Amino acid sequence: MNFPFKNSLRLSTIIGYWELQQYEDNEILAQTAKSLIKKVDEHPFLREEIHDLQELEPVKDVVNLIMSAVVPPAVSNDQILAIFKPFSLEYFYATTPFKKLVTQAGSLPAMVQHMDQEELEEKKTMSAYHAILFQFYGVELPMERQMVLQLQNDTTTYYHLFFDPRFCEVKLRTESAPDLTAEELDLLVRESNNEKLWREKLPPELFEFTGFAIYTLIEATHQEAFNNIKEALQSEKEPGEEFLSYFNQQISDLTGVADVNIGISLYHSFRQVYDRCEEGGSMSLMVDGNKNFIKAFLDISHDLIKKGQPDIITDTEESDYFSSARPDFKSFMAIPLYSGSAFIGHFELGSYTHKLGPLVYAKVLDVIPILATALAKRVEELENKIQSIIKEYYTSIHPSVEWKFIDAAYNILDQLQSGKKEIQQEIVFKNVYPLFASSDIRGSSIIRNESIVSD
């Protein structure tokens, strides 16, 4: 559905600002304004409605000077900003950083191609309606969450899009705006995204938007990637290959390291082993398939647990166990995860370049508590499975021998997860002999009966 309102570009408002500056006490500013207005008078169409933005090309220098009141030259190289025809993808002024982004994307439409175009048009329409409600009825609606743009290169960069409507004016194309009762206004506020209702109450042909709109982009990669990671970790999805691939991509976006590989190692404190590392199939980068590597990592693992600090290896060639076990990684880090004070595993990052270091660690630091919570949940689920297996395969047990049954239940679970037919393991205590005995305190019954009589 296309934008339903008539819209046109006009510079008269900002030109009016410069006309007032001619009478400023600041002589330099006044002279600049007079010189500019003289140039504007040489091109009268600048005060009129502009239908074709190509008309501005021959007077680009004049337009840039006009817009310096909105975007001071001193900050134009720092802000990602462009000035558009109201509610349109047509822009006539842009800062250098904005132009670079457009070049990187290929075109302005390509910058928003990842977005649902119908949703984009709906957002534009409802933003226009909210401006109408404020200007003609004095009702201001809270601003919706800003739109998010994604630019894909080696990694995804996210930008928040902010709309500044100060130079955008709503004009009536009829004598007066429709009369709306308090009940009708309340209904529009409650149904603030119901475009059909708004079109009925405020027909779009009655209004026109003129002037120009300012759009500013603020990079928000860390925030958006973090939100995506948080949502993924808090979901109920089983952490399979698809989940890990998505998680890996978001970590890549968050850190800006295109070739980063992630791993998660779940530590069983009872067995003092990592999840399924004996059978393969682990989510870890370090404990899957290489016994020597496992042993070498366990050595530094205990040190990590003791310190509670990450192990950051910026050059793996300086590490003996890395150079032999994972020669493909040039840098690596392992971050310990805790549930309360209990160590439950590691979060691992490996790169084929030397890009992993303290700066990358600082970027992923916010993810660690959420990841630890998600992993703790998996530990709890695993413990529940173990108890379920014990109850299914074995009888009730005494706490003193529970460890033996838990170990057997882990073995059965490993068989089930690897697709093998489970084999119930016999519980045998070699060279252990039970002792049976009873005891009695002589005369206790007599003393008990005497005490009852005395009472």
VEXLO-127203 format. One record per residue (C-alpha): residue in three letters; x, y, z. Coordinates in steps of 0.1 Angstrom, whole numbers, plus 5000, padded with zeros to 4 digits. Layout:
N
ALAXYZ
...
This chain:
455
MET500050005000
ASN501550334989
PHE501850645010
PRO498350805007
PHE499151175013
LYS500251434988
ASN503751544997
SER506051814983
LEU509451964990
ARG509652325001
LEU512552525014
SER510552835023
THR510752775061
ILE514452755063
ILE514853035038
GLY512653245061
TYR515153175089
TRP517953315068
GLU515853625060
LEU515553705097
GLN519353665101
GLN519853965078
TYR518954185107
GLU521154015134
ASP523554225154
ASN526253985145
GLU527654165114
ILE529353855099
LEU526153645103
ALA524053925088
GLN526353965058
THR526353585052
ALA522453585053
LYS522153885029
SER524553725005
LEU522553395006
ILE519153565002
LYS520553754972
LYS521553414956
VAL518053274965
ASP516453574948
GLU518353484916
HIS516653144917
PRO512953214927
PHE511952854923
LEU513752774956
ARG510852944974
GLU508252744955
GLU507152384956
ILE509852164941
HIS508651864922
ASP511851734906
LEU514851714929
GLN517151734898
GLU516152104896
LEU518452154927
GLU521552024910
PRO522652344893
VAL522252544926
LYS523752274949
ASP526152524965
VAL523352754974
VAL521252464988
ASN524252345009
LEU524652695023
ILE520952715031
MET521152375049
SER524152485070
ALA521652635094
VAL520452275100
VAL523752085097
PRO526752295107
PRO529752225085
ALA531852155116
VAL529851835124
SER528751735088
ASN531651485086
ASP530651325119
GLN526851275115
ILE525251015093
LEU522451245081
ALA520351325050
ILE517451565043
PHE514451425024
LYS511251525007
PRO508651455034
PHE507951075039
SER509850985008
LEU513150804998
GLU514151104978
TYR516951314994
PHE518551634982
TYR521251685009
ALA523451435026
THR526551435048
THR529751255036
PRO529250955060
PHE525650915047
LYS526850915011
LYS529450655020
LEU526850425034
VAL524650465003
THR527750374981
GLN528450075003
ALA524949955000
GLY524750024962
SER521750254964
LEU519350404989
PRO516550144982
ALA519149874988
MET519750015023
VAL516149935033
GLN515549625011
HIS515849385041
MET512849555056
ASP509249455049
GLN508249715023
GLU504549695032
GLU505449745069
LEU507750035059
GLU504950215040
GLU502550145070
LYS505050305094
LYS505450615072
THR501650645069
MET501050615106
SER503850855114
ALA502151105091
TYR498751045108
HIS500351095143
ALA501751435131
ILE498251535119
LEU496651435153
PHE499151645171
GLN498951955148
PHE495151975145
TYR493851805176
GLY496651865202
VAL497051495210
GLU500651365211
LEU501350995208
PRO504550845222
MET507150775196
GLU507350415185
ARG510650225187
GLN512950365160
MET513350185128
VAL516449965123
LEU518549955091
GLN520949675084
LEU523949695061
GLN525549365052
ASN529249345045
ASP531549075060
THR529349135091
THR526049305097
THR526049665109
TYR522849795125
TYR521650155125
HIS518850325143
LEU516850575121
PHE515650895138
PHE513151125121
ASP513151495128
PRO509851655115
ARG510552015127
PHE510652145091
CYS507851935079
GLU504452105079
VAL500951955075
LYS498552165054
LEU494852135050
ARG493452085015
THR489952185027
GLU488552465048
SER488752275082
ALA489851945097
PRO487151685104
ASP485451735138
LEU486251445161
THR484551385194
ALA486551305226
GLU485450935222
GLU486750925186
LEU490051075196
ASP490350825224
LEU489550545200
LEU492350665176
VAL494850675205
ARG493950315216
GLU494050195179
SER497250395171
ASN498350145144
ASN494950075129
GLU495450235095
LYS491950145082
LEU490350325112
TRP492550635108
ARG491750655070
GLU488050655079
LYS488250925105
LEU490851135087
PRO490651085050
PRO494251135035
GLU493051345006
LEU492251625031
PHE495951675041
GLU499251755025
PHE502751745038
THR505252015027
GLY508752115037
PHE511451865043
ALA512351595069
ILE515751525085
TYR516751155090
THR519751065111
LEU521350725114
ILE523050625147
GLU525150305147
ALA523550055171
THR525249725162
HIS526149635197
GLN522649695210
GLU520849515182
ALA523149215181
PHE522949195219
ASN519149205218
ASN519148925191
ILE521548715212
LYS519448775244
GLU516248675226
ALA517848355211
LEU519248245245
GLN516048305263
SER514048105237
GLU513047745243
LYS514847625212
GLU517147325215
PRO520747445209
GLY521347255177
GLU523347335146
GLU520847595133
PHE520847775167
LEU524647775169
SER524947905134
TYR522548195142
PHE524348255175
ASN527748255157
GLN526548515132
GLN525248745159
ILE528548725179
SER530348795146
ASP528149115142
LEU528649205178
THR532449185177
GLY533049285141
VAL535148975136
ALA533848805104
ASP535648475108
VAL534948415145
ASN533948065156
ILE532048005188
GLY531847705211
ILE530047625243
SER531447365267
LEU529147235294
TYR531047105325
HIS529746815346
SER531246895381
PHE530146555394
ARG532046355367
GLN534646635361
VAL534246605324
TYR532746815296
ASP529546735279
ARG529846425257
CYS533546495250
GLU534246125252
GLU531746045225
GLY532246345202
GLY529346575193
SER530246845218
MET529347205211
SER532847295222
LEU535747415199
MET538247255223
VAL536946925237
ASP535646745205
GLY537546455191
ASN541146515203
LYS542046345236
ASN545346525239
PHE543646855233
ILE541046775260
LYS543746695285
ALA545747005277
PHE542647225280
LEU541647065313
ASP545047175327
ILE544347545319
SER540647495327
HIS541347435364
ASP543447755364
LEU540547945348
ILE538047815374
LYS540447915402
LYS540948275388
GLY537448325374
GLN539048515345
PRO539048455308
ASP542048295290
ILE542848515260
ILE545448385236
THR546148655210
ASP548748435192
THR548148065194
GLU551447985178
GLU552948065212
SER550847795228
ASP552147435225
TYR548747265228
PHE547047505204
SER549747485177
SER549347105176
ALA545647055182
ARG544047355165
PRO546647505142
ASP543847665122
PHE543047915150
LYS545448215152
SER543748365183
PHE541448225209
MET539648295241
ALA537848085267
ILE535548265292
PRO534448075323
LEU530648055330
TYR529148035365
SER525747965380
GLY526048135413
SER529548025425
ALA529347695407
PHE531447655375
ILE529347525347
GLY531347565315
HIS533147785290
PHE532248025262
GLU534847995235
LEU535848215206
GLY538348115179
SER539548315149
TYR541748235119
THR543348575123
HIS544848755153
LYS541748965159
LEU540648825193
GLY541949015222
PRO540849235252
LEU538749465230
VAL536649175217
TYR536349035252
ALA534949375263
LYS532249355235
VAL531049015245
LEU531049085283
ASP527349175284
VAL526448845268
ILE528148625295
PRO525548655323
ILE522648565298
LEU524648275284
ALA525448155319
THR521748165328
ALA520847965297
LEU523547715303
ALA522547675340
LYS519047595327
ARG520447325305
VAL522447185335
GLU519147175355
GLU517346995326
LEU520246745324
GLU520046675361
ASN516346615358
LYS516946365329
ILE519546185351
GLN517046145380
SER514446025355
ILE516745765342
ILE517645645377
LYS514045605385
GLU513345425353
TYR516245185353
TYR517045135390
THR515345105423
SER515245365451
ILE518745435463
HIS520545545495
PRO522345885492
SER525645725501
VAL525745525469
GLU523845775447
TRP527045875429
LYS527345525414
PHE523845545399
ILE524345895386
ASP527445785368
ALA525545495352
ALA522645725343
TYR525145955324
ASN526445655304
ILE522845565295
LEU522145925285
ASP525245935263
GLN524045625245
LEU520545775240
GLN521946105227
SER524345935202
GLY521545715188
LYS522745385202
LYS520545125218
GLU520745185255
ILE522344915277
GLN521444915313
GLN524644905333
GLU524944675363
ILE525744855396
VAL528544665412
PHE530644755442
LYS533744545440
ASN535444445472
VAL532744605493
TYR531044385519
PRO527844495537
LEU527644475575
PHE524344405592
ALA523944465630
SER521444565656
SER521944725691
ASP519944775723
ILE520444975754
ARG519944745785
GLY517244855809
SER515945125786
SER512344995786
ILE512144985824
ILE513445345827
ARG510945455800
ASN508045305818
GLU509045455851
SER509345795835
ILE505845765821
VAL504445675856
SER506345965871
ASP504846205846
